[in-house]
Amino acid sequence: MLDSDLAELYGVTTSRLNGRAKVLDRCSHAVNYFVMNLTSIQKEIVHLSPAERAMLIDILWESLDEARLKEIEAKWAAESEERIDAVDRGEMQTIDGPSALRELRSSLRK
């Protein structure tokens, strides 16, 4: 999906400068140009609307290496199949969702 498509989907205005898409603020249409690092990005994320954060997730996800994503997905698929087989063989016990959440919350309080 193109940046402009994502922007339209989430209600954010875009513009093009020198062939590069830039996202414009929905209210003032001002463009901020400054060097960003991970810390500054994390500080800015809290100011985004839920729709803008969803758009950011889509952009980040699509920016990842596709071959690496396929490799990760294949490993997770193999792991899940192995776990299902282990349950079927009686080698692994299951636990219902509410109990698992209770145990997790309890362990985090310690």
Phi and psi in radians as a Rosetta constraint file:
Dihedral C 1 N 2 CA 2 C 2 CIRCULARHARMONIC -1.337 0.35
Dihedral N 2 CA 2 C 2 N 3 CIRCULARHARMONIC 2.723 0.35
Dihedral C 2 N 3 CA 3 C 3 CIRCULARHARMONIC -0.952 0.35
Dihedral N 3 CA 3 C 3 N 4 CIRCULARHARMONIC -0.709 0.35
Dihedral C 3 N 4 CA 4 C 4 CIRCULARHARMONIC -1.162 0.35
Dihedral N 4 CA 4 C 4 N 5 CIRCULARHARMONIC -0.613 0.35
Dihedral C 4 N 5 CA 5 C 5 CIRCULARHARMONIC -1.141 0.35
Dihedral N 5 CA 5 C 5 N 6 CIRCULARHARMONIC -0.784 0.35
Dihedral C 5 N 6 CA 6 C 6 CIRCULARHARMONIC -1.097 0.35
Dihedral N 6 CA 6 C 6 N 7 CIRCULARHARMONIC -0.736 0.35
Dihedral C 6 N 7 CA 7 C 7 CIRCULARHARMONIC -1.071 0.35
Dihedral N 7 CA 7 C 7 N 8 CIRCULARHARMONIC -0.761 0.35
Dihedral C 7 N 8 CA 8 C 8 CIRCULARHARMONIC -1.122 0.35
Dihedral N 8 CA 8 C 8 N 9 CIRCULARHARMONIC -0.731 0.35
Dihedral C 8 N 9 CA 9 C 9 CIRCULARHARMONIC -1.026 0.35
Dihedral N 9 CA 9 C 9 N 10 CIRCULARHARMONIC -0.704 0.35
Dihedral C 9 N 10 CA 10 C 10 CIRCULARHARMONIC -1.721 0.35
Dihedral N 10 CA 10 C 10 N 11 CIRCULARHARMONIC 0.077 0.35
Dihedral C 10 N 11 CA 11 C 11 CIRCULARHARMONIC 1.349 0.35
Dihedral N 11 CA 11 C 11 N 12 CIRCULARHARMONIC 0.530 0.35
Dihedral C 11 N 12 CA 12 C 12 CIRCULARHARMONIC -1.951 0.35
Dihedral N 12 CA 12 C 12 N 13 CIRCULARHARMONIC 2.450 0.35
Dihedral C 12 N 13 CA 13 C 13 CIRCULARHARMONIC -1.496 0.35
Dihedral N 13 CA 13 C 13 N 14 CIRCULARHARMONIC 2.454 0.35
Dihedral C 13 N 14 CA 14 C 14 CIRCULARHARMONIC -2.149 0.35
Dihedral N 14 CA 14 C 14 N 15 CIRCULARHARMONIC 2.845 0.35
Dihedral C 14 N 15 CA 15 C 15 CIRCULARHARMONIC -2.530 0.35
Dihedral N 15 CA 15 C 15 N 16 CIRCULARHARMONIC 2.892 0.35
Dihedral C 15 N 16 CA 16 C 16 CIRCULARHARMONIC -2.114 0.35
Dihedral N 16 CA 16 C 16 N 17 CIRCULARHARMONIC 2.392 0.35
Dihedral C 16 N 17 CA 17 C 17 CIRCULARHARMONIC -2.423 0.35
Dihedral N 17 CA 17 C 17 N 18 CIRCULARHARMONIC 2.122 0.35
Dihedral C 17 N 18 CA 18 C 18 CIRCULARHARMONIC 0.922 0.35
Dihedral N 18 CA 18 C 18 N 19 CIRCULARHARMONIC 0.687 0.35
Dihedral C 18 N 19 CA 19 C 19 CIRCULARHARMONIC 1.371 0.35
Dihedral N 19 CA 19 C 19 N 20 CIRCULARHARMONIC -0.038 0.35
Dihedral C 19 N 20 CA 20 C 20 CIRCULARHARMONIC -1.822 0.35
Dihedral N 20 CA 20 C 20 N 21 CIRCULARHARMONIC 2.317 0.35
Dihedral C 20 N 21 CA 21 C 21 CIRCULARHARMONIC -1.353 0.35
Dihedral N 21 CA 21 C 21 N 22 CIRCULARHARMONIC 2.435 0.35
Dihedral C 21 N 22 CA 22 C 22 CIRCULARHARMONIC -2.279 0.35
Dihedral N 22 CA 22 C 22 N 23 CIRCULARHARMONIC 2.486 0.35
Dihedral C 22 N 23 CA 23 C 23 CIRCULARHARMONIC -1.607 0.35
Dihedral N 23 CA 23 C 23 N 24 CIRCULARHARMONIC 2.286 0.35
Dihedral C 23 N 24 CA 24 C 24 CIRCULARHARMONIC -1.768 0.35
Dihedral N 24 CA 24 C 24 N 25 CIRCULARHARMONIC 2.557 0.35
Dihedral C 24 N 25 CA 25 C 25 CIRCULARHARMONIC -1.025 0.35
Dihedral N 25 CA 25 C 25 N 26 CIRCULARHARMONIC 2.382 0.35
Dihedral C 25 N 26 CA 26 C 26 CIRCULARHARMONIC -1.148 0.35
Dihedral N 26 CA 26 C 26 N 27 CIRCULARHARMONIC -0.519 0.35
Dihedral C 26 N 27 CA 27 C 27 CIRCULARHARMONIC -1.588 0.35
Dihedral N 27 CA 27 C 27 N 28 CIRCULARHARMONIC -1.016 0.35
Dihedral C 27 N 28 CA 28 C 28 CIRCULARHARMONIC -1.657 0.35
Dihedral N 28 CA 28 C 28 N 29 CIRCULARHARMONIC -0.251 0.35
Dihedral C 28 N 29 CA 29 C 29 CIRCULARHARMONIC 1.030 0.35
Dihedral N 29 CA 29 C 29 N 30 CIRCULARHARMONIC 0.482 0.35
Dihedral C 29 N 30 CA 30 C 30 CIRCULARHARMONIC -1.491 0.35
Dihedral N 30 CA 30 C 30 N 31 CIRCULARHARMONIC 2.581 0.35
Dihedral C 30 N 31 CA 31 C 31 CIRCULARHARMONIC -1.952 0.35
Dihedral N 31 CA 31 C 31 N 32 CIRCULARHARMONIC 2.276 0.35
Dihedral C 31 N 32 CA 32 C 32 CIRCULARHARMONIC -1.783 0.35
Dihedral N 32 CA 32 C 32 N 33 CIRCULARHARMONIC 2.118 0.35
Dihedral C 32 N 33 CA 33 C 33 CIRCULARHARMONIC -1.975 0.35
Dihedral N 33 CA 33 C 33 N 34 CIRCULARHARMONIC 1.895 0.35
Dihedral C 33 N 34 CA 34 C 34 CIRCULARHARMONIC -2.717 0.35
Dihedral N 34 CA 34 C 34 N 35 CIRCULARHARMONIC 2.755 0.35
Dihedral C 34 N 35 CA 35 C 35 CIRCULARHARMONIC -1.261 0.35
Dihedral N 35 CA 35 C 35 N 36 CIRCULARHARMONIC 2.288 0.35
Dihedral C 35 N 36 CA 36 C 36 CIRCULARHARMONIC -2.069 0.35
Dihedral N 36 CA 36 C 36 N 37 CIRCULARHARMONIC 2.458 0.35
Dihedral C 36 N 37 CA 37 C 37 CIRCULARHARMONIC -2.116 0.35
Dihedral N 37 CA 37 C 37 N 38 CIRCULARHARMONIC 3.098 0.35
Dihedral C 37 N 38 CA 38 C 38 CIRCULARHARMONIC -1.021 0.35
Dihedral N 38 CA 38 C 38 N 39 CIRCULARHARMONIC -0.717 0.35
Dihedral C 38 N 39 CA 39 C 39 CIRCULARHARMONIC -1.107 0.35
Dihedral N 39 CA 39 C 39 N 40 CIRCULARHARMONIC -0.786 0.35
Dihedral C 39 N 40 CA 40 C 40 CIRCULARHARMONIC -1.175 0.35
Dihedral N 40 CA 40 C 40 N 41 CIRCULARHARMONIC -0.606 0.35
Dihedral C 40 N 41 CA 41 C 41 CIRCULARHARMONIC -1.136 0.35
Dihedral N 41 CA 41 C 41 N 42 CIRCULARHARMONIC -0.772 0.35
Dihedral C 41 N 42 CA 42 C 42 CIRCULARHARMONIC -1.054 0.35
Dihedral N 42 CA 42 C 42 N 43 CIRCULARHARMONIC -0.666 0.35
Dihedral C 42 N 43 CA 43 C 43 CIRCULARHARMONIC -1.180 0.35
Dihedral N 43 CA 43 C 43 N 44 CIRCULARHARMONIC -0.586 0.35
Dihedral C 43 N 44 CA 44 C 44 CIRCULARHARMONIC -1.370 0.35
Dihedral N 44 CA 44 C 44 N 45 CIRCULARHARMONIC -0.518 0.35
Dihedral C 44 N 45 CA 45 C 45 CIRCULARHARMONIC -0.983 0.35
Dihedral N 45 CA 45 C 45 N 46 CIRCULARHARMONIC -0.640 0.35
Dihedral C 45 N 46 CA 46 C 46 CIRCULARHARMONIC -1.121 0.35
Dihedral N 46 CA 46 C 46 N 47 CIRCULARHARMONIC -0.324 0.35
Dihedral C 46 N 47 CA 47 C 47 CIRCULARHARMONIC -1.574 0.35
Dihedral N 47 CA 47 C 47 N 48 CIRCULARHARMONIC -0.079 0.35
Dihedral C 47 N 48 CA 48 C 48 CIRCULARHARMONIC -1.459 0.35
Dihedral N 48 CA 48 C 48 N 49 CIRCULARHARMONIC 2.602 0.35
Dihedral C 48 N 49 CA 49 C 49 CIRCULARHARMONIC -1.272 0.35
Dihedral N 49 CA 49 C 49 N 50 CIRCULARHARMONIC 2.861 0.35
Dihedral C 49 N 50 CA 50 C 50 CIRCULARHARMONIC -0.982 0.35
Dihedral N 50 CA 50 C 50 N 51 CIRCULARHARMONIC -0.682 0.35
Dihedral C 50 N 51 CA 51 C 51 CIRCULARHARMONIC -1.134 0.35
Dihedral N 51 CA 51 C 51 N 52 CIRCULARHARMONIC -0.691 0.35
Dihedral C 51 N 52 CA 52 C 52 CIRCULARHARMONIC -1.205 0.35
Dihedral N 52 CA 52 C 52 N 53 CIRCULARHARMONIC -0.639 0.35
Dihedral C 52 N 53 CA 53 C 53 CIRCULARHARMONIC -1.156 0.35
Dihedral N 53 CA 53 C 53 N 54 CIRCULARHARMONIC -0.667 0.35
Dihedral C 53 N 54 CA 54 C 54 CIRCULARHARMONIC -1.100 0.35
Dihedral N 54 CA 54 C 54 N 55 CIRCULARHARMONIC -0.715 0.35
Dihedral C 54 N 55 CA 55 C 55 CIRCULARHARMONIC -1.098 0.35
Dihedral N 55 CA 55 C 55 N 56 CIRCULARHARMONIC -0.723 0.35
Dihedral C 55 N 56 CA 56 C 56 CIRCULARHARMONIC -1.082 0.35
Dihedral N 56 CA 56 C 56 N 57 CIRCULARHARMONIC -0.728 0.35
Dihedral C 56 N 57 CA 57 C 57 CIRCULARHARMONIC -1.031 0.35
Dihedral N 57 CA 57 C 57 N 58 CIRCULARHARMONIC -0.802 0.35
Dihedral C 57 N 58 CA 58 C 58 CIRCULARHARMONIC -1.055 0.35
Dihedral N 58 CA 58 C 58 N 59 CIRCULARHARMONIC -0.769 0.35
Dihedral C 58 N 59 CA 59 C 59 CIRCULARHARMONIC -1.102 0.35
Dihedral N 59 CA 59 C 59 N 60 CIRCULARHARMONIC -0.808 0.35
Dihedral C 59 N 60 CA 60 C 60 CIRCULARHARMONIC -1.122 0.35
Dihedral N 60 CA 60 C 60 N 61 CIRCULARHARMONIC -0.774 0.35
Dihedral C 60 N 61 CA 61 C 61 CIRCULARHARMONIC -1.050 0.35
Dihedral N 61 CA 61 C 61 N 62 CIRCULARHARMONIC -0.784 0.35
Dihedral C 61 N 62 CA 62 C 62 CIRCULARHARMONIC -1.228 0.35
Dihedral N 62 CA 62 C 62 N 63 CIRCULARHARMONIC -0.335 0.35
Dihedral C 62 N 63 CA 63 C 63 CIRCULARHARMONIC -1.417 0.35
Dihedral N 63 CA 63 C 63 N 64 CIRCULARHARMONIC -0.210 0.35
Dihedral C 63 N 64 CA 64 C 64 CIRCULARHARMONIC -1.271 0.35
Dihedral N 64 CA 64 C 64 N 65 CIRCULARHARMONIC 2.726 0.35
Dihedral C 64 N 65 CA 65 C 65 CIRCULARHARMONIC -1.131 0.35
Dihedral N 65 CA 65 C 65 N 66 CIRCULARHARMONIC 2.073 0.35
Dihedral C 65 N 66 CA 66 C 66 CIRCULARHARMONIC -1.071 0.35
Dihedral N 66 CA 66 C 66 N 67 CIRCULARHARMONIC -0.706 0.35
Dihedral C 66 N 67 CA 67 C 67 CIRCULARHARMONIC -1.112 0.35
Dihedral N 67 CA 67 C 67 N 68 CIRCULARHARMONIC -0.721 0.35
Dihedral C 67 N 68 CA 68 C 68 CIRCULARHARMONIC -1.139 0.35
Dihedral N 68 CA 68 C 68 N 69 CIRCULARHARMONIC -0.700 0.35
Dihedral C 68 N 69 CA 69 C 69 CIRCULARHARMONIC -1.068 0.35
Dihedral N 69 CA 69 C 69 N 70 CIRCULARHARMONIC -0.747 0.35
Dihedral C 69 N 70 CA 70 C 70 CIRCULARHARMONIC -1.115 0.35
Dihedral N 70 CA 70 C 70 N 71 CIRCULARHARMONIC -0.673 0.35
Dihedral C 70 N 71 CA 71 C 71 CIRCULARHARMONIC -1.108 0.35
Dihedral N 71 CA 71 C 71 N 72 CIRCULARHARMONIC -0.785 0.35
Dihedral C 71 N 72 CA 72 C 72 CIRCULARHARMONIC -1.102 0.35
Dihedral N 72 CA 72 C 72 N 73 CIRCULARHARMONIC -0.799 0.35
Dihedral C 72 N 73 CA 73 C 73 CIRCULARHARMONIC -1.074 0.35
Dihedral N 73 CA 73 C 73 N 74 CIRCULARHARMONIC -0.686 0.35
Dihedral C 73 N 74 CA 74 C 74 CIRCULARHARMONIC -1.136 0.35
Dihedral N 74 CA 74 C 74 N 75 CIRCULARHARMONIC -0.703 0.35
Dihedral C 74 N 75 CA 75 C 75 CIRCULARHARMONIC -1.147 0.35
Dihedral N 75 CA 75 C 75 N 76 CIRCULARHARMONIC -0.722 0.35
Dihedral C 75 N 76 CA 76 C 76 CIRCULARHARMONIC -1.141 0.35
Dihedral N 76 CA 76 C 76 N 77 CIRCULARHARMONIC -0.676 0.35
Dihedral C 76 N 77 CA 77 C 77 CIRCULARHARMONIC -1.100 0.35
Dihedral N 77 CA 77 C 77 N 78 CIRCULARHARMONIC -0.768 0.35
Dihedral C 77 N 78 CA 78 C 78 CIRCULARHARMONIC -1.121 0.35
Dihedral N 78 CA 78 C 78 N 79 CIRCULARHARMONIC -0.731 0.35
Dihedral C 78 N 79 CA 79 C 79 CIRCULARHARMONIC -1.101 0.35
Dihedral N 79 CA 79 C 79 N 80 CIRCULARHARMONIC -0.772 0.35
Dihedral C 79 N 80 CA 80 C 80 CIRCULARHARMONIC -1.144 0.35
Dihedral N 80 CA 80 C 80 N 81 CIRCULARHARMONIC -0.683 0.35
Dihedral C 80 N 81 CA 81 C 81 CIRCULARHARMONIC -1.105 0.35
Dihedral N 81 CA 81 C 81 N 82 CIRCULARHARMONIC -0.717 0.35
Dihedral C 81 N 82 CA 82 C 82 CIRCULARHARMONIC -1.117 0.35
Dihedral N 82 CA 82 C 82 N 83 CIRCULARHARMONIC -0.690 0.35
Dihedral C 82 N 83 CA 83 C 83 CIRCULARHARMONIC -1.165 0.35
Dihedral N 83 CA 83 C 83 N 84 CIRCULARHARMONIC -0.710 0.35
Dihedral C 83 N 84 CA 84 C 84 CIRCULARHARMONIC -1.074 0.35
Dihedral N 84 CA 84 C 84 N 85 CIRCULARHARMONIC -0.782 0.35
Dihedral C 84 N 85 CA 85 C 85 CIRCULARHARMONIC -1.086 0.35
Dihedral N 85 CA 85 C 85 N 86 CIRCULARHARMONIC -0.703 0.35
Dihedral C 85 N 86 CA 86 C 86 CIRCULARHARMONIC -1.120 0.35
Dihedral N 86 CA 86 C 86 N 87 CIRCULARHARMONIC -0.678 0.35
Dihedral C 86 N 87 CA 87 C 87 CIRCULARHARMONIC -1.134 0.35
Dihedral N 87 CA 87 C 87 N 88 CIRCULARHARMONIC -0.791 0.35
Dihedral C 87 N 88 CA 88 C 88 CIRCULARHARMONIC -1.058 0.35
Dihedral N 88 CA 88 C 88 N 89 CIRCULARHARMONIC -0.606 0.35
Dihedral C 88 N 89 CA 89 C 89 CIRCULARHARMONIC -1.420 0.35
Dihedral N 89 CA 89 C 89 N 90 CIRCULARHARMONIC -0.098 0.35
Dihedral C 89 N 90 CA 90 C 90 CIRCULARHARMONIC 1.402 0.35
Dihedral N 90 CA 90 C 90 N 91 CIRCULARHARMONIC 0.252 0.35
Dihedral C 90 N 91 CA 91 C 91 CIRCULARHARMONIC -1.555 0.35
Dihedral N 91 CA 91 C 91 N 92 CIRCULARHARMONIC -0.237 0.35
Dihedral C 91 N 92 CA 92 C 92 CIRCULARHARMONIC -2.374 0.35
Dihedral N 92 CA 92 C 92 N 93 CIRCULARHARMONIC 2.320 0.35
Dihedral C 92 N 93 CA 93 C 93 CIRCULARHARMONIC -1.582 0.35
Dihedral N 93 CA 93 C 93 N 94 CIRCULARHARMONIC 2.650 0.35
Dihedral C 93 N 94 CA 94 C 94 CIRCULARHARMONIC -1.824 0.35
Dihedral N 94 CA 94 C 94 N 95 CIRCULARHARMONIC 2.834 0.35
Dihedral C 94 N 95 CA 95 C 95 CIRCULARHARMONIC -2.437 0.35
Dihedral N 95 CA 95 C 95 N 96 CIRCULARHARMONIC 2.464 0.35
Dihedral C 95 N 96 CA 96 C 96 CIRCULARHARMONIC -1.255 0.35
Dihedral N 96 CA 96 C 96 N 97 CIRCULARHARMONIC 2.734 0.35
Dihedral C 96 N 97 CA 97 C 97 CIRCULARHARMONIC -0.947 0.35
Dihedral N 97 CA 97 C 97 N 98 CIRCULARHARMONIC -0.926 0.35
Dihedral C 97 N 98 CA 98 C 98 CIRCULARHARMONIC -1.022 0.35
Dihedral N 98 CA 98 C 98 N 99 CIRCULARHARMONIC -0.688 0.35
Dihedral C 98 N 99 CA 99 C 99 CIRCULARHARMONIC -1.163 0.35
Dihedral N 99 CA 99 C 99 N 100 CIRCULARHARMONIC -0.709 0.35
Dihedral C 99 N 100 CA 100 C 100 CIRCULARHARMONIC -1.089 0.35
Dihedral N 100 CA 100 C 100 N 101 CIRCULARHARMONIC -0.757 0.35
Dihedral C 100 N 101 CA 101 C 101 CIRCULARHARMONIC -1.125 0.35
Dihedral N 101 CA 101 C 101 N 102 CIRCULARHARMONIC -0.701 0.35
Dihedral C 101 N 102 CA 102 C 102 CIRCULARHARMONIC -1.046 0.35
Dihedral N 102 CA 102 C 102 N 103 CIRCULARHARMONIC -0.830 0.35
Dihedral C 102 N 103 CA 103 C 103 CIRCULARHARMONIC -1.084 0.35
Dihedral N 103 CA 103 C 103 N 104 CIRCULARHARMONIC -0.731 0.35
Dihedral C 103 N 104 CA 104 C 104 CIRCULARHARMONIC -1.104 0.35
Dihedral N 104 CA 104 C 104 N 105 CIRCULARHARMONIC -0.853 0.35
Dihedral C 104 N 105 CA 105 C 105 CIRCULARHARMONIC -1.056 0.35
Dihedral N 105 CA 105 C 105 N 106 CIRCULARHARMONIC -0.709 0.35
Dihedral C 105 N 106 CA 106 C 106 CIRCULARHARMONIC -1.102 0.35
Dihedral N 106 CA 106 C 106 N 107 CIRCULARHARMONIC -0.751 0.35
Dihedral C 106 N 107 CA 107 C 107 CIRCULARHARMONIC -1.182 0.35
Dihedral N 107 CA 107 C 107 N 108 CIRCULARHARMONIC -0.509 0.35
Dihedral C 107 N 108 CA 108 C 108 CIRCULARHARMONIC -1.322 0.35
Dihedral N 108 CA 108 C 108 N 109 CIRCULARHARMONIC -0.409 0.35
Dihedral C 108 N 109 CA 109 C 109 CIRCULARHARMONIC -1.344 0.35
Dihedral N 109 CA 109 C 109 N 110 CIRCULARHARMONIC -0.344 0.35
